[in-house]
């Protein structure tokens, strides 16, 4: 029997010049945890263009830790992991001003009259930007203190998650 549990992954965002294009309101996707067998689960985490791979990895481990803590476990081990780098290139058009200077001379019999001026026209220009995002998927097992010896590598929940004290 499979049980589905929703794990929320909240990633922080910083400032960047392409904020309006990247959609800073939605910095991360959610991780869905699926129970595979008793204490074994999978989770997927993804960040936006402002979250590097290390940040996504740490936030994923933080979510696993919160998930483990909520079920009374102090440790977890990762059985399998898969990282992906997604690169997307987009372009958009802006109208950039092009100013042309002009100067002319008119001879009026005895004297010359000089005129100068500038004309501004707008020329369409295509700008390109690349957005790189990272995602992480883990298969993990929740373990308690007595089971630590069975696993070569394990993570301590308190290293990634500290519950709010009320």
N, C-alpha and C positions, 0 to 999 in steps of 0.2 A: 504494500500500500504506500503510495507516495503522498507526502504532505507538502504543501507549498507555504512558504513563510516569506514575507516581504521584508527585505533589509534595505534601508534607505542609506544611500551614500551621498553625503553632502560635501561638495568640494568648494573650497574658497576661490574667489576670483580676484584678480588684480586689475590694474588699469592697462589698457593697450589702445593703440590708435585706431584699431578696426573694431572697437566695441559694438558699433551699430550693426556691423555685418555679422559678427560672431554670435550675437544674441546672449549677452551676459546674464540675462534673467534665468536661463536654463544652463547652468554650468556643468551639470552632471546628469548621467542617466542613473536609473535605480538598479540595484543589484537584486536579483531574484535568487533565493536560496531554495534548492530542491532537496528534500531528504532522499538519499539513495538507499541507506541501510542503517537503521538505528541511529547511530551518532555520526554518520557520514553524510556530508552535504556538498553541494556545489554553489558557487556564488560568482556573479559577473559584475564587474565595476567598470565604469568608463568616465573619462573626464572630457572637458572641452579643450579648446586650443590654448587655454591659459594654465592648464594642469599638465606638468611634465610626467613622465613615466614613474618616477620615484614617488611623486605625490599620489598618483592613482594607486600604486602598490600599497603605500602606507594607509591610505583611506580604506582600501579593501580589507587590510588586516585589522584596522580599527573596527570596521563593520562586523567582521568575523568575531572579534573580541567582545563586542557588545552583544552579539547573538549568543556567544558561549556564556557570558556572564548572566544573561537572562535565563539561561537553562541550568545555572548552578555549576558551571565548569570553570576551572582556573587555567586550563591549558588547551592548546589545539596544535595539530600537526598538519602540514600540507602534504598531501599524497601526490598531487599533480597540479601543474600550473601552466597556463598558456597566456603569453603576452602578445598583443598586436599593436602595430603602429599603423594608423590610417592617415594617409596624406591626400588632401583634396586641394586642387588648384582652381581658383575662381577668378573672374575678371569683371570689371564694371567700367562704365564710361563716365567721364567727367568733362565739363567744358572748361578749358583752361584759357585765360586771357592771353592774347597775343597783341602787343602794342607795336605799332609801326610809326616811326618818327618821319615827318616830311618837312621839307623846307623848299621854298620857292622864291624867286626874285622876279619882280615886274619892273621894267624900265618905263618911266613916265617922263619922257623927254629929257629933262635935265637931271633928274635924280632916280635912284633905284629904291624900290620899296620891297623890303624883305618880309616874308610871312613864314612862320613855322608853326607846326602843330603836331598833334599825335592822334592816331586813330586806333581804337581798341576793337578788335574782333575776337570772337570766342571760337576756339577750335576744339572739336571733340578729341579726347585722348583716352585711350584704354589703359587702365591700370590693372595689374595682376597681383594677387596675393595667394599665399599658400597657407592652408590650415592643417596642422598636424595634431591628431588626437591619439590618445593611448587608451587601451582597454586591457583588462586583466580578468582571467577566470581561474578560480581555484577549486579543487576538490579537497576538502579538509575533513578531519575527524576531531570531534570534541573528546578531550581526555581529562581525567582527574589526576590528582597527585600520585596515586598508586599505580597508574598506567604509564607514567613518564618513562620508566626504564625500558619499555617495549619499543620506544621510538628514538631513533638517532637524533633527529632534529625536531624540536617543538618550540612553540612560542608561548610566552607567558601573557595571559589576558591583560594583566595590570600594566604591562609595558605599552599597550596600545589603547586601553580604555580604562577610564576612571569614572565611576558613576557620580552623578551630582548628589551631593549631600543636602538633604532638606531638613 
